[in-house]
Amino acid sequence: MPVPFEALIPLGLVTAMFGVTGSLLNLSRRYNNEGKPPRHSMDKWDKQMLERDKRLTGSSSHQSVRILSFLFY
């Protein structure tokens, strides 16, 4: 039994909307994490290391050779 072409238009719209929302969600999560993929299943140790990196380098996602800690302490 052939599929009528009228059914393909809503199918294409629904597929496009799921693709757009998924892409925007991924983009916003990466933007919040400075371009890196989001972290999953972080324990207390990981959170402490992120806080330490934030204090030392000014960013919790990137490592830096510049020493910013003297400005904050």
PyMOL commands that set and color helices and strands:
alter all, ss='L'
color gray80, all
select helices_A, chain A and resi 5-32+44-57+69-72
alter helices_A, ss='H'
color red, helices_A
deselect
rebuild
show_as cartoon
